[in-house]
Amino acid sequence: MAMMKALQKKVKGPGLELCQVEVPKIRADQVLVKIEMAAICGTDLHIYNWNSWSANRVQPPRILGHEFTGRIVQLGADVTGLQAGMLVTAEGHFTCGRCYYCRTGQGHICDDVKILGVDVDGIFAEYAAIDAKNVWPLPEDGDPAIGAVHDPLGNAVHAAYTHCLTGQNVVITGCGPIGLFCIALARQAGARRVFASDVNDYRINLAKKLGADYVVNAQEEDLADIVHGATGIGADILLEMSGSRPALASGLDALRKGAVVSLLGIFSDQVDMNLDAVIFKQLTLYGINGRRIFDTWFQMEAALAAGLDVSPVITHRFSFEQYEEAMALMNSGRCGKVLLIP
């Protein structure tokens, strides 16, 4: 019986354990992937901290993680189009293929979705079983670290590319990894000006590295005043990545009439919104959930091939044995994307 190390939520409650578990056996429609790099997501941090969402969703024991780069080492009997040795990542949402949404090209909002590392065992391990239909091959000459962040980068692509960014004044509230990716995407797409806001000095500095024209510390400056001062009438696009009620309010105030909004940040409680401002400014709001499967992936692949550089967002790397240190850093907020190396 082959064994491997894995980071597992063994029981309900805060924390993780580095365990020895069996190497997963794959179904005929799966591949076995040897994990080379894994990235920690905010979802993983929630499960580590064991917040109310985790307590209501995750059933231990569960191996965490869904962002990775790895190599295929075994193919299921029914798998075609993939080969052993390929460098890959994967879409972490396993859709049912039967519901209304799946059958109308909207699998990313499937009624019966299963999430890697949440509902099924994930990739914080030496090996992982992945549905072959979800596998995304990566270029052999590419940086495996970039492959490991395709999942959150895809969220940014979905949120940003919902709108035409070229020549537009773009506001990004929240400079966590996905907000930082949005800065790079807006820059590459030829945005006229990019405004970014946060309250974390470490991430404010990262936003400057990614190329934002104006970076606002929301505790010290008024975002709307700065945007209106620079543009005359307000911004064209808001990409809300923070999940902060004050940030959302300041972002909406910064917009011109007729502007558009992508809402991706997850709010921890109910949000009071000034709907009069939305109505009389004739704003259009889009809710963003995950990635369009696989439209977003092709867009992301094209952006990277055209030179999109998101490497400054990846700030720290740890071994699996250092997972406590990695999670503490994530909780501090003094980081961008954090990688775990099996």
Contacts in CASP RR format, 6 or more apart in sequence:
PFRMAT RR
TARGET T0000
AUTHOR 0000-0000-0000
METHOD contacts of the structure
MODEL  1
MAMMKALQKKVKGPGLELCQVEVPKIRADQVLVKIEMAAICGTDLHIYNW
NSWSANRVQPPRILGHEFTGRIVQLGADVTGLQAGMLVTAEGHFTCGRCY
YCRTGQGHICDDVKILGVDVDGIFAEYAAIDAKNVWPLPEDGDPAIGAVH
DPLGNAVHAAYTHCLTGQNVVITGCGPIGLFCIALARQAGARRVFASDVN
DYRINLAKKLGADYVVNAQEEDLADIVHGATGIGADILLEMSGSRPALAS
GLDALRKGAVVSLLGIFSDQVDMNLDAVIFKQLTLYGINGRRIFDTWFQM
EAALAAGLDVSPVITHRFSFEQYEEAMALMNSGRCGKVLLIP
1 22 0 8 1.000
2 22 0 8 1.000
2 23 0 8 1.000
3 20 0 8 1.000
3 21 0 8 1.000
3 22 0 8 1.000
3 23 0 8 1.000
4 20 0 8 1.000
4 21 0 8 1.000
4 22 0 8 1.000
4 23 0 8 1.000
4 125 0 8 1.000
4 126 0 8 1.000
4 127 0 8 1.000
5 18 0 8 1.000
5 19 0 8 1.000
5 20 0 8 1.000
5 21 0 8 1.000
5 125 0 8 1.000
5 126 0 8 1.000
5 320 0 8 1.000
5 342 0 8 1.000
6 18 0 8 1.000
6 19 0 8 1.000
6 20 0 8 1.000
6 21 0 8 1.000
6 63 0 8 1.000
6 124 0 8 1.000
6 125 0 8 1.000
6 126 0 8 1.000
7 16 0 8 1.000
7 17 0 8 1.000
7 18 0 8 1.000
7 19 0 8 1.000
7 63 0 8 1.000
7 64 0 8 1.000
7 65 0 8 1.000
7 124 0 8 1.000
7 125 0 8 1.000
7 320 0 8 1.000
7 323 0 8 1.000
7 340 0 8 1.000
8 16 0 8 1.000
8 17 0 8 1.000
8 18 0 8 1.000
8 19 0 8 1.000
8 21 0 8 1.000
8 60 0 8 1.000
8 61 0 8 1.000
8 62 0 8 1.000
8 63 0 8 1.000
8 64 0 8 1.000
8 124 0 8 1.000
9 15 0 8 1.000
9 16 0 8 1.000
9 17 0 8 1.000
9 47 0 8 1.000
9 48 0 8 1.000
9 58 0 8 1.000
9 60 0 8 1.000
9 61 0 8 1.000
9 62 0 8 1.000
9 63 0 8 1.000
9 64 0 8 1.000
10 17 0 8 1.000
10 19 0 8 1.000
10 60 0 8 1.000
10 61 0 8 1.000
11 60 0 8 1.000
11 61 0 8 1.000
12 50 0 8 1.000
12 55 0 8 1.000
12 60 0 8 1.000
13 50 0 8 1.000
13 55 0 8 1.000
14 48 0 8 1.000
14 49 0 8 1.000
14 50 0 8 1.000
15 48 0 8 1.000
15 49 0 8 1.000
15 50 0 8 1.000
15 327 0 8 1.000
16 48 0 8 1.000
16 64 0 8 1.000
16 323 0 8 1.000
16 327 0 8 1.000
18 320 0 8 1.000
18 321 0 8 1.000
18 323 0 8 1.000
21 63 0 8 1.000
21 125 0 8 1.000
23 32 0 8 1.000
23 126 0 8 1.000
23 127 0 8 1.000
24 32 0 8 1.000
24 121 0 8 1.000
24 127 0 8 1.000
24 128 0 8 1.000
24 129 0 8 1.000
25 129 0 8 1.000
26 32 0 8 1.000
26 74 0 8 1.000
26 76 0 8 1.000
26 129 0 8 1.000
27 76 0 8 1.000
27 129 0 8 1.000
28 76 0 8 1.000
28 77 0 8 1.000
28 78 0 8 1.000
28 79 0 8 1.000
29 76 0 8 1.000
29 78 0 8 1.000
29 79 0 8 1.000
29 131 0 8 1.000
29 132 0 8 1.000
29 133 0 8 1.000
30 76 0 8 1.000
30 79 0 8 1.000
30 129 0 8 1.000
30 130 0 8 1.000
30 131 0 8 1.000
30 132 0 8 1.000
31 72 0 8 1.000
31 74 0 8 1.000
31 75 0 8 1.000
31 76 0 8 1.000
31 79 0 8 1.000
31 82 0 8 1.000
31 88 0 8 1.000
31 129 0 8 1.000
31 130 0 8 1.000
31 132 0 8 1.000
31 135 0 8 1.000
32 72 0 8 1.000
32 73 0 8 1.000
32 74 0 8 1.000
32 127 0 8 1.000
32 128 0 8 1.000
32 129 0 8 1.000
32 130 0 8 1.000
33 68 0 8 1.000
33 70 0 8 1.000
33 71 0 8 1.000
33 72 0 8 1.000
33 73 0 8 1.000
33 88 0 8 1.000
33 90 0 8 1.000
33 123 0 8 1.000
33 127 0 8 1.000
33 128 0 8 1.000
33 129 0 8 1.000
33 130 0 8 1.000
33 135 0 8 1.000
34 70 0 8 1.000
34 71 0 8 1.000
34 72 0 8 1.000
34 73 0 8 1.000
34 126 0 8 1.000
34 127 0 8 1.000
35 68 0 8 1.000
35 69 0 8 1.000
35 70 0 8 1.000
35 123 0 8 1.000
35 125 0 8 1.000
35 126 0 8 1.000
35 127 0 8 1.000
35 128 0 8 1.000
35 342 0 8 1.000
36 68 0 8 1.000
36 69 0 8 1.000
36 70 0 8 1.000
36 71 0 8 1.000
36 87 0 8 1.000
36 144 0 8 1.000
36 341 0 8 1.000
36 342 0 8 1.000
37 68 0 8 1.000
37 69 0 8 1.000
37 70 0 8 1.000
37 144 0 8 1.000
37 145 0 8 1.000
37 147 0 8 1.000
37 148 0 8 1.000
37 339 0 8 1.000
37 340 0 8 1.000
37 341 0 8 1.000
38 65 0 8 1.000
38 67 0 8 1.000
38 68 0 8 1.000
38 123 0 8 1.000
38 124 0 8 1.000
38 148 0 8 1.000
38 339 0 8 1.000
38 340 0 8 1.000
38 341 0 8 1.000
38 342 0 8 1.000
39 67 0 8 1.000
39 68 0 8 1.000
39 148 0 8 1.000
39 149 0 8 1.000
39 151 0 8 1.000
39 152 0 8 1.000
39 314 0 8 1.000
39 337 0 8 1.000
39 338 0 8 1.000
39 339 0 8 1.000
39 340 0 8 1.000
40 65 0 8 1.000
40 67 0 8 1.000
40 326 0 8 1.000
40 327 0 8 1.000
40 330 0 8 1.000
40 337 0 8 1.000
40 338 0 8 1.000
40 339 0 8 1.000
40 340 0 8 1.000
41 65 0 8 1.000
41 66 0 8 1.000
41 67 0 8 1.000
41 151 0 8 1.000
41 152 0 8 1.000
42 330 0 8 1.000
43 66 0 8 1.000
43 118 0 8 1.000
44 64 0 8 1.000
44 65 0 8 1.000
44 66 0 8 1.000
44 124 0 8 1.000
45 327 0 8 1.000
45 330 0 8 1.000
45 331 0 8 1.000
46 53 0 8 1.000
46 54 0 8 1.000
47 54 0 8 1.000
47 58 0 8 1.000
47 62 0 8 1.000
47 64 0 8 1.000
47 118 0 8 1.000
48 64 0 8 1.000
48 327 0 8 1.000
49 331 0 8 1.000
57 118 0 8 1.000
57 119 0 8 1.000
58 118 0 8 1.000
62 117 0 8 1.000
62 118 0 8 1.000
62 121 0 8 1.000
62 122 0 8 1.000
63 117 0 8 1.000
63 121 0 8 1.000
63 122 0 8 1.000
63 123 0 8 1.000
63 124 0 8 1.000
63 125 0 8 1.000
63 128 0 8 1.000
64 117 0 8 1.000
64 122 0 8 1.000
64 124 0 8 1.000
65 116 0 8 1.000
65 117 0 8 1.000
65 122 0 8 1.000
65 123 0 8 1.000
65 124 0 8 1.000
66 92 0 8 1.000
66 115 0 8 1.000
66 116 0 8 1.000
66 117 0 8 1.000
66 118 0 8 1.000
66 122 0 8 1.000
66 123 0 8 1.000
66 151 0 8 1.000
67 89 0 8 1.000
67 123 0 8 1.000
67 148 0 8 1.000
67 149 0 8 1.000
67 150 0 8 1.000
67 151 0 8 1.000
67 152 0 8 1.000
68 89 0 8 1.000
68 90 0 8 1.000
68 123 0 8 1.000
68 128 0 8 1.000
68 148 0 8 1.000
69 87 0 8 1.000
69 88 0 8 1.000
69 89 0 8 1.000
69 138 0 8 1.000
69 144 0 8 1.000
69 145 0 8 1.000
69 147 0 8 1.000
69 148 0 8 1.000
70 87 0 8 1.000
70 88 0 8 1.000
70 89 0 8 1.000
70 144 0 8 1.000
71 85 0 8 1.000
71 86 0 8 1.000
71 87 0 8 1.000
71 88 0 8 1.000
72 82 0 8 1.000
72 83 0 8 1.000
72 84 0 8 1.000
72 85 0 8 1.000
72 86 0 8 1.000
72 88 0 8 1.000
72 135 0 8 1.000
73 84 0 8 1.000
73 85 0 8 1.000
73 127 0 8 1.000
74 84 0 8 1.000
75 82 0 8 1.000
75 83 0 8 1.000
75 84 0 8 1.000
75 132 0 8 1.000
76 132 0 8 1.000
78 132 0 8 1.000
79 132 0 8 1.000
82 88 0 8 1.000
82 132 0 8 1.000
82 135 0 8 1.000
82 137 0 8 1.000
86 137 0 8 1.000
87 137 0 8 1.000
87 138 0 8 1.000
87 139 0 8 1.000
87 140 0 8 1.000
87 142 0 8 1.000
87 144 0 8 1.000
88 130 0 8 1.000
88 135 0 8 1.000
88 136 0 8 1.000
88 137 0 8 1.000
88 138 0 8 1.000
89 135 0 8 1.000
89 136 0 8 1.000
89 138 0 8 1.000
89 147 0 8 1.000
89 148 0 8 1.000
89 150 0 8 1.000
89 151 0 8 1.000
90 116 0 8 1.000
90 130 0 8 1.000
90 131 0 8 1.000
90 134 0 8 1.000
90 135 0 8 1.000
90 136 0 8 1.000
91 134 0 8 1.000
91 136 0 8 1.000
91 151 0 8 1.000
91 291 0 8 1.000
91 293 0 8 1.000
91 294 0 8 1.000
91 297 0 8 1.000
92 115 0 8 1.000
92 116 0 8 1.000
92 134 0 8 1.000
92 151 0 8 1.000
93 107 0 8 1.000
93 108 0 8 1.000
93 110 0 8 1.000
93 113 0 8 1.000
93 114 0 8 1.000
93 115 0 8 1.000
93 116 0 8 1.000
93 134 0 8 1.000
93 290 0 8 1.000
93 291 0 8 1.000
93 293 0 8 1.000
94 113 0 8 1.000
94 114 0 8 1.000
94 115 0 8 1.000
94 116 0 8 1.000
94 120 0 8 1.000
94 131 0 8 1.000
94 134 0 8 1.000
95 102 0 8 1.000
95 107 0 8 1.000
95 108 0 8 1.000
95 110 0 8 1.000
95 112 0 8 1.000
95 113 0 8 1.000
95 293 0 8 1.000
96 102 0 8 1.000
96 110 0 8 1.000
96 111 0 8 1.000
96 112 0 8 1.000
96 113 0 8 1.000
97 103 0 8 1.000
97 107 0 8 1.000
97 110 0 8 1.000
98 112 0 8 1.000
99 110 0 8 1.000
99 111 0 8 1.000
99 112 0 8 1.000
100 111 0 8 1.000
101 107 0 8 1.000
101 109 0 8 1.000
101 110 0 8 1.000
101 111 0 8 1.000
102 110 0 8 1.000
106 292 0 8 1.000
107 113 0 8 1.000
107 293 0 8 1.000
108 289 0 8 1.000
108 290 0 8 1.000
108 291 0 8 1.000
108 292 0 8 1.000
108 293 0 8 1.000
109 289 0 8 1.000
114 120 0 8 1.000
116 122 0 8 1.000
116 123 0 8 1.000
116 130 0 8 1.000
117 123 0 8 1.000
117 124 0 8 1.000
121 128 0 8 1.000
121 129 0 8 1.000
122 128 0 8 1.000
124 320 0 8 1.000
124 323 0 8 1.000
124 340 0 8 1.000
125 342 0 8 1.000
126 342 0 8 1.000
136 150 0 8 1.000
136 294 0 8 1.000
136 297 0 8 1.000
138 144 0 8 1.000
138 147 0 8 1.000
138 150 0 8 1.000
143 311 0 8 1.000
145 311 0 8 1.000
145 314 0 8 1.000
145 317 0 8 1.000
145 339 0 8 1.000
146 153 0 8 1.000
146 304 0 8 1.000
146 310 0 8 1.000
146 311 0 8 1.000
146 314 0 8 1.000
148 339 0 8 1.000
149 177 0 8 1.000
149 310 0 8 1.000
149 313 0 8 1.000
149 314 0 8 1.000
149 337 0 8 1.000
150 297 0 8 1.000
150 300 0 8 1.000
151 291 0 8 1.000
152 177 0 8 1.000
152 178 0 8 1.000
152 181 0 8 1.000
152 337 0 8 1.000
153 181 0 8 1.000
153 300 0 8 1.000
153 310 0 8 1.000
154 181 0 8 1.000
154 290 0 8 1.000
154 291 0 8 1.000
154 296 0 8 1.000
154 297 0 8 1.000
154 300 0 8 1.000
155 178 0 8 1.000
155 181 0 8 1.000
155 264 0 8 1.000
155 288 0 8 1.000
155 290 0 8 1.000
155 291 0 8 1.000
156 178 0 8 1.000
156 179 0 8 1.000
156 181 0 8 1.000
156 182 0 8 1.000
156 185 0 8 1.000
157 181 0 8 1.000
157 185 0 8 1.000
157 291 0 8 1.000
157 296 0 8 1.000
157 299 0 8 1.000
157 300 0 8 1.000
157 303 0 8 1.000
158 264 0 8 1.000
158 288 0 8 1.000
158 290 0 8 1.000
158 291 0 8 1.000
158 292 0 8 1.000
158 296 0 8 1.000
159 178 0 8 1.000
159 182 0 8 1.000
159 239 0 8 1.000
159 241 0 8 1.000
159 262 0 8 1.000
159 264 0 8 1.000
159 288 0 8 1.000
160 182 0 8 1.000
160 185 0 8 1.000
160 186 0 8 1.000
160 189 0 8 1.000
160 239 0 8 1.000
160 262 0 8 1.000
161 185 0 8 1.000
161 296 0 8 1.000
161 299 0 8 1.000
162 260 0 8 1.000
162 262 0 8 1.000
162 286 0 8 1.000
162 288 0 8 1.000
163 237 0 8 1.000
163 260 0 8 1.000
163 262 0 8 1.000
165 185 0 8 1.000
165 186 0 8 1.000
165 189 0 8 1.000
165 190 0 8 1.000
165 191 0 8 1.000
165 237 0 8 1.000
166 189 0 8 1.000
166 190 0 8 1.000
166 191 0 8 1.000
167 190 0 8 1.000
167 191 0 8 1.000
167 192 0 8 1.000
168 191 0 8 1.000
168 192 0 8 1.000
168 235 0 8 1.000
168 236 0 8 1.000
168 237 0 8 1.000
169 191 0 8 1.000
169 192 0 8 1.000
169 193 0 8 1.000
169 195 0 8 1.000
169 227 0 8 1.000
169 230 0 8 1.000
169 231 0 8 1.000
169 234 0 8 1.000
169 235 0 8 1.000
169 236 0 8 1.000
169 237 0 8 1.000
170 182 0 8 1.000
170 186 0 8 1.000
170 191 0 8 1.000
170 193 0 8 1.000
170 194 0 8 1.000
170 195 0 8 1.000
170 235 0 8 1.000
170 236 0 8 1.000
170 237 0 8 1.000
170 238 0 8 1.000
170 239 0 8 1.000
171 195 0 8 1.000
171 196 0 8 1.000
171 197 0 8 1.000
171 223 0 8 1.000
171 227 0 8 1.000
171 235 0 8 1.000
171 237 0 8 1.000
171 238 0 8 1.000
171 239 0 8 1.000
171 251 0 8 1.000
171 254 0 8 1.000
171 255 0 8 1.000
172 179 0 8 1.000
172 182 0 8 1.000
172 183 0 8 1.000
172 186 0 8 1.000
172 194 0 8 1.000
172 195 0 8 1.000
172 196 0 8 1.000
172 197 0 8 1.000
172 207 0 8 1.000
172 212 0 8 1.000
172 238 0 8 1.000
172 239 0 8 1.000
172 241 0 8 1.000
173 196 0 8 1.000
173 197 0 8 1.000
173 198 0 8 1.000
173 218 0 8 1.000
173 223 0 8 1.000
173 238 0 8 1.000
173 239 0 8 1.000
173 240 0 8 1.000
173 241 0 8 1.000
173 242 0 8 1.000
173 244 0 8 1.000
173 247 0 8 1.000
173 248 0 8 1.000
173 250 0 8 1.000
173 251 0 8 1.000
174 196 0 8 1.000
174 197 0 8 1.000
174 198 0 8 1.000
174 203 0 8 1.000
174 240 0 8 1.000
174 241 0 8 1.000
174 242 0 8 1.000
174 243 0 8 1.000
174 244 0 8 1.000
174 247 0 8 1.000
175 183 0 8 1.000
175 196 0 8 1.000
175 197 0 8 1.000
175 198 0 8 1.000
175 200 0 8 1.000
175 203 0 8 1.000
175 204 0 8 1.000
175 206 0 8 1.000
175 207 0 8 1.000
175 215 0 8 1.000
175 241 0 8 1.000
176 198 0 8 1.000
176 203 0 8 1.000
176 206 0 8 1.000
176 241 0 8 1.000
176 336 0 8 1.000
177 313 0 8 1.000
177 336 0 8 1.000
177 337 0 8 1.000
178 241 0 8 1.000
178 264 0 8 1.000
179 196 0 8 1.000
179 239 0 8 1.000
179 241 0 8 1.000
180 203 0 8 1.000
180 206 0 8 1.000
180 207 0 8 1.000
180 210 0 8 1.000
180 310 0 8 1.000
180 312 0 8 1.000
180 313 0 8 1.000
180 336 0 8 1.000
181 310 0 8 1.000
181 313 0 8 1.000
182 239 0 8 1.000
182 241 0 8 1.000
183 194 0 8 1.000
183 196 0 8 1.000
183 207 0 8 1.000
183 210 0 8 1.000
183 211 0 8 1.000
183 212 0 8 1.000
184 210 0 8 1.000
184 211 0 8 1.000
184 308 0 8 1.000
184 309 0 8 1.000
184 310 0 8 1.000
184 313 0 8 1.000
185 303 0 8 1.000
185 308 0 8 1.000
186 194 0 8 1.000
186 239 0 8 1.000
187 194 0 8 1.000
187 210 0 8 1.000
187 211 0 8 1.000
188 303 0 8 1.000
188 306 0 8 1.000
188 307 0 8 1.000
188 308 0 8 1.000
193 213 0 8 1.000
193 214 0 8 1.000
193 230 0 8 1.000
193 231 0 8 1.000
194 211 0 8 1.000
194 212 0 8 1.000
194 213 0 8 1.000
194 214 0 8 1.000
195 212 0 8 1.000
195 213 0 8 1.000
195 214 0 8 1.000
195 215 0 8 1.000
195 216 0 8 1.000
195 223 0 8 1.000
195 226 0 8 1.000
195 227 0 8 1.000
195 230 0 8 1.000
195 235 0 8 1.000
195 254 0 8 1.000
196 204 0 8 1.000
196 207 0 8 1.000
196 212 0 8 1.000
196 214 0 8 1.000
196 215 0 8 1.000
196 216 0 8 1.000
197 215 0 8 1.000
197 216 0 8 1.000
197 217 0 8 1.000
197 218 0 8 1.000
197 223 0 8 1.000
197 247 0 8 1.000
197 250 0 8 1.000
197 251 0 8 1.000
198 204 0 8 1.000
198 207 0 8 1.000
198 215 0 8 1.000
198 216 0 8 1.000
198 217 0 8 1.000
198 218 0 8 1.000
198 242 0 8 1.000
199 217 0 8 1.000
199 218 0 8 1.000
199 219 0 8 1.000
200 333 0 8 1.000
200 334 0 8 1.000
201 217 0 8 1.000
202 333 0 8 1.000
202 334 0 8 1.000
202 335 0 8 1.000
203 333 0 8 1.000
203 336 0 8 1.000
204 215 0 8 1.000
204 217 0 8 1.000
206 312 0 8 1.000
206 313 0 8 1.000
206 315 0 8 1.000
206 336 0 8 1.000
207 215 0 8 1.000
208 215 0 8 1.000
209 312 0 8 1.000
210 310 0 8 1.000
210 312 0 8 1.000
210 313 0 8 1.000
214 226 0 8 1.000
214 227 0 8 1.000
214 230 0 8 1.000
216 223 0 8 1.000
216 226 0 8 1.000
218 246 0 8 1.000
218 247 0 8 1.000
218 250 0 8 1.000
222 250 0 8 1.000
223 250 0 8 1.000
223 251 0 8 1.000
223 253 0 8 1.000
223 254 0 8 1.000
224 250 0 8 1.000
224 251 0 8 1.000
224 253 0 8 1.000
224 254 0 8 1.000
227 234 0 8 1.000
227 235 0 8 1.000
227 251 0 8 1.000
227 254 0 8 1.000
228 234 0 8 1.000
228 254 0 8 1.000
231 256 0 8 1.000
233 256 0 8 1.000
233 257 0 8 1.000
234 254 0 8 1.000
234 255 0 8 1.000
234 256 0 8 1.000
234 259 0 8 1.000
235 251 0 8 1.000
235 254 0 8 1.000
235 255 0 8 1.000
235 256 0 8 1.000
235 259 0 8 1.000
236 255 0 8 1.000
236 256 0 8 1.000
236 259 0 8 1.000
236 260 0 8 1.000
237 259 0 8 1.000
237 260 0 8 1.000
237 261 0 8 1.000
237 262 0 8 1.000
238 251 0 8 1.000
238 252 0 8 1.000
238 254 0 8 1.000
238 255 0 8 1.000
238 259 0 8 1.000
238 260 0 8 1.000
238 261 0 8 1.000
238 262 0 8 1.000
239 261 0 8 1.000
239 262 0 8 1.000
239 264 0 8 1.000
240 247 0 8 1.000
240 248 0 8 1.000
240 251 0 8 1.000
240 261 0 8 1.000
240 262 0 8 1.000
240 263 0 8 1.000
240 264 0 8 1.000
240 265 0 8 1.000
241 264 0 8 1.000
241 265 0 8 1.000
242 248 0 8 1.000
242 265 0 8 1.000
243 265 0 8 1.000
243 266 0 8 1.000
243 267 0 8 1.000
243 268 0 8 1.000
244 267 0 8 1.000
245 267 0 8 1.000
245 271 0 8 1.000
245 272 0 8 1.000
248 263 0 8 1.000
248 267 0 8 1.000
248 271 0 8 1.000
248 273 0 8 1.000
249 273 0 8 1.000
249 274 0 8 1.000
252 261 0 8 1.000
252 273 0 8 1.000
252 274 0 8 1.000
252 277 0 8 1.000
252 278 0 8 1.000
252 283 0 8 1.000
253 277 0 8 1.000
255 261 0 8 1.000
255 281 0 8 1.000
255 283 0 8 1.000
256 281 0 8 1.000
257 281 0 8 1.000
257 282 0 8 1.000
258 281 0 8 1.000
258 282 0 8 1.000
258 283 0 8 1.000
258 284 0 8 1.000
259 281 0 8 1.000
259 283 0 8 1.000
259 284 0 8 1.000
260 283 0 8 1.000
260 284 0 8 1.000
260 285 0 8 1.000
260 286 0 8 1.000
261 283 0 8 1.000
261 284 0 8 1.000
261 285 0 8 1.000
261 286 0 8 1.000
262 286 0 8 1.000
262 287 0 8 1.000
262 288 0 8 1.000
263 285 0 8 1.000
263 286 0 8 1.000
263 287 0 8 1.000
263 288 0 8 1.000
264 287 0 8 1.000
264 288 0 8 1.000
277 283 0 8 1.000
278 285 0 8 1.000
290 296 0 8 1.000
291 297 0 8 1.000
313 336 0 8 1.000
313 337 0 8 1.000
314 336 0 8 1.000
314 337 0 8 1.000
314 339 0 8 1.000
315 335 0 8 1.000
315 336 0 8 1.000
315 337 0 8 1.000
315 338 0 8 1.000
316 326 0 8 1.000
316 329 0 8 1.000
316 335 0 8 1.000
316 336 0 8 1.000
316 337 0 8 1.000
316 338 0 8 1.000
316 339 0 8 1.000
317 338 0 8 1.000
317 339 0 8 1.000
317 340 0 8 1.000
317 341 0 8 1.000
318 325 0 8 1.000
318 326 0 8 1.000
318 338 0 8 1.000
318 339 0 8 1.000
318 340 0 8 1.000
318 341 0 8 1.000
319 340 0 8 1.000
319 341 0 8 1.000
320 340 0 8 1.000
320 341 0 8 1.000
320 342 0 8 1.000
323 340 0 8 1.000
326 338 0 8 1.000
326 340 0 8 1.000
329 335 0 8 1.000
329 338 0 8 1.000
330 338 0 8 1.000
END
